[in-house]
Amino acid sequence: MGFLHEFLQQMVNGLSLGSIYALLALGYTMVYGIVKLINFAHGDILMLGAFGGFFVLAAYGVTPLTFVLALLVGMIVCAVVGIVIEKTCYKPLRNAPRINALITAIGVSIFIENGARVVKVIGPNPKEFPTFKTVNFPIGDVNISQIQIIVFVVSIALMFLLTYIVNHTKLGKAMRAVSFDRPAAYLMGINVDWIISFTFALGSALAAAAGILFASAYPQVEPYMGIIPGLKAFVAAVLGGIGSIPGAMLGGFIMGIAETLTKGFISSQLADAIAFGILILILVVKPSGILGKNVSEKV
């Protein structure tokens, strides 16, 4: 019974953590699906969103209303940042070799991290993130905390909202058209530049929400907090099939569960190694990911 209790508890923890990875992985997969770019600055958008929420909650206290306000402020700020990054850093390189854009993404990431360190309102030192008091709700032998419920509910709600936008709105249809065939989308009268900017804004807003949820569950914020979650979310996107929205969600949950089970039953020091070991395994066994499709390229 002890093993079963521990297993169920780690599964709950894994679903909560995995939902954060899934939100972050959605940004990677949407941007890649539209412009075939791995935006390695995406994890740093998580950091900016967490700090946006931090300033709101530090100023007004932690209540359900201020938490919603913190989410909205963080998502709006990061959506604007995402558009600015796309317009200034990635748009000029849209027709350049992909390696140029990849190096630029790494440069943007380093710029954001170190820029945050020298800005006085953020600074290099970790800060405690204001969050709700931990209240546990026992369900049988498993404890689910109030924060875990909030993280899971908000993440699932945002995933459903994104799925609705992509599959049931004109904007979503335009996004799918640009992803499928950008030149044809131009010819059909779609404003491709605007759709790409909207995709960056949407992905950055989800990253901001993931940052606030991550900081609520692990209440500390600092300039480098987005590096490891960003890399793990990238692994989740590749695992599920980069370019596939359902794949990003699935990959996020698998990553979260794998990490918590490793911490619970093997060693907390091996959690990161297991995560990146999964990346190596999926690239060897099925490079397109679980829900990804093999795409042939004409030479």
N, C-alpha and C positions, 0 to 999 in steps of 0.2 A: 504493500500500500504506500510505503514511503517513496518508492521509485515512481509510481503512478502519480502521486501528488506532486512530486518535483517536476515530472514531465509536463503535466497539465499547467503548472504554474509558469514554467519556462515557455510553453506554447502561447500563453496569454501575453507574457512579456514580449515574445517574438512578434506576435501580431501587432502589438502597439508600436514597437520599433520599426517593423517592416512597413507599416502604413506611412511612416515618415520617409523612409527610403523610397517608397513607391511614388510619393508626391514629388520628391526631388528627381527621381528617374524619369518622370513624365516630361520634365523640362528638357532633359538630354534627348529623349526620343523624339519629341516634337520638333526641336531645332534640327536634329539630324534628318528627320523625315522631310523637312522643307528645303534645307540648304546643304545637306550632307556635310555638316560641320559638327565636330565634337567640341562643345563649348566648355572647356575646362575651367572657365571662370564661374561656372554655375554654382559650385559649392560656396564661393565667396558671396554670391547673392543671398544664399541662406544666412550667412553671417550678418549682412546688412539688414536683412529682414528681422533677424533676432534683435539687433540693436534698435531698430525702429520700434519694435514692441517693447523693448526695455525702457526707452525714454517715456513712452506713454504710460506704462504701468508704474514706473518710478514716480511719475508726476501725479497720477490720479489714484494710485492704489489698485489692488487686485479685487475686482468684482466681475461678475459675468458680463456686465455692460462694458466696462473698461477693457476686458479681454477681447471682446468683439471689436471694439474701437482699435485696439492694438493690432489685431489681425488686419483690419481694413487699412490702417495707416501703413503698416509694413508692406502689404501687398501693393498698394498704390505707389509708394515710394520706389519699390523694387521694379515695378512695371515700367516706371519712367526711366530708371537706371538701365533696365534691359534694352529699352528703345534707344537710349543715348549710346550704349555700347555697340549696338548693332549698326547704327547710323555712322558712327565715327570710326569704328575699328574693323567691322566685318564687311560692311557694304562695299568699301573701296577694293576689297580683295575677293569679291564674289566670283570673278572670272579668272582669278589667279590659281596656280596649283594649290591643292588642298593642304600641302605641307606649310605653305605660307600662312593660311588661316589658322592652322593648328598651333604654330609657333606664336602667332598673335594672341590666341586664346590663353596660352600659358603666360605670356607677357601681361595681359590684362589681369589675370589672376594674381600675379605677383604685385602688380601696381595697386590693386584694391587692398590686398592684405597689408602691404607696407604703408600705403596711404592712410589706412585706418589707424595704424600704430602712431602716426605723427599728428593725427587730428586730436585736439585736446579733449573733445567731448567723448571720444572712444578710448584712445590711449592704449599702451601696450599691456597694461595690467588686467587680469581677469576681474570681472564684476559679477556679483551675485544677482541672478535674474529673479525679479519678483514673481512669485507663482502661488497657486492655491495651496492651502494646507492639505497635507496628505490625509485622505479619509479612505479607509479600506472597506470594501463591501464583500463579505465572505459568501461565496457560492459553493456550497459543499466544502471541500477541503482547499479550494482555490480562492485566493484573495485578489480582487480587482480594485485598483485604486481609482479615486476620482479623476486623477490626471490621466491615467490610461484610458478611461472611458472618453474623456474630452478629446484626447489625441485621436483615438480610433474614430469617433463620431465625426469630428471635423474633417479628418482625412477622407473618410468614405464619402461624406457629403460633397467635398471638393472634387473627388474623382467622378462622382455621378454628374456633377455640374459640367466638368470638362467633357465627359462622354456625350452629354446632351448637346453641348456647343458644337462638337466636332461632327456628330452624326445627324443632328436635326435642325441646324440653322444654316442660313445662306453663307455666313462666315465660315462655318465648318466645311460646307461643300467647296468653297473657294480654297480653303486650306488643303483639302484632299486633292483638288485639281492641281494646285501648284506642286504638291508633293509628287503626284503621278507624272505630270508632264508640264514643266514650267514654260517652255516656249509656246505650247498649245494654249496654256492658260492666258498668256499675253494676248494671243490672237483672239481669244474669246472675250476680251475686254476686261479681264480681271486685273485689278491694280496689284501686281505681284509685290512691289516694294512695300505697299501698305500691309499686305497679308503677312509678309515676312516679319515686319515690325510688330504686328499684332501677335504673331507666334512667339517672338522673343518676350513681349510684354506678358503674355499669358503664362509662359514657362517661368518667368522671373517672379510673377505673383505667387505661383504655386511654391516656388523655392522659398519665398518669404514666409508663407504660411508654415512650411516645413521647418524653417528656422525657429519660429516662435514656438511651435509645438515641441521641437527638440529641446529648446532652452527651458520650456516648462517642465519637461520630464527630467532633464539633467541641468538644474538651475545655475548655470554659469555661462557667461558670454565673454569672448575675447577674439582678437582679430584673426586668429588661425583656426577658429572652431569649425570652419566649413570644409577644411581640407579632407579629413578622413571620411566624414559623411558624404562629401561630394564624390570621392573615389568609390566608395561602396555603392552609392546610387548609380554611378557609371557602370560598375560591375552588374548591378541589378538590371540596368537597361540592356546590356549585352546578353545577360543570361536569359531574359525574357524574349529578346529579339529586338535589337535597336531599330527604331522606326515603327514599332508596334505599340500602340497605347495599352491594349490589354496585356501585352508582354511585359511592359514596364511595371504595371501593377503586380503581376504575378512574380516577376523577378524581385521586386521590393519585398514582398512578403516572404519569399524563400530566403532571401538574404537575412532578414530580421530573425526568422526562426532558426536558421543555421547558426547565426551569431549567439543567440541566447542559449541554444542547446549546447553549443561548444563551451560557453562560460559555465553552464550549470553542471555538465557531466564530464568535461575533459579538463580544460584550463582556460582561465580568462586571458592568459598571455597568448594563447593560440587563436583567439577569436579573429584577429585581423588576418593571420596567416590562412585560416580556413576560408575567409571571405575571398582573398585573392587567389587561393588555390582553386576555388570554384571557377574563377575567371579563366585560369589556365585550362582547367578540365573542359569547360564549355567550348573554348576555342579549338581544342584538339578534337573533341567528339562531335560537336555540332556548331560550327562557327556562326551560323545564322541565328542561333538562339532557339529557345523552346518554341516560340510562336512566330519566329522570323521565317522569311521565305528566301530560298536560294535564288539569286538574281544573276543571270549570265550577262556578260558584257561583250559586245562585239569589238573586235580589234580593228 
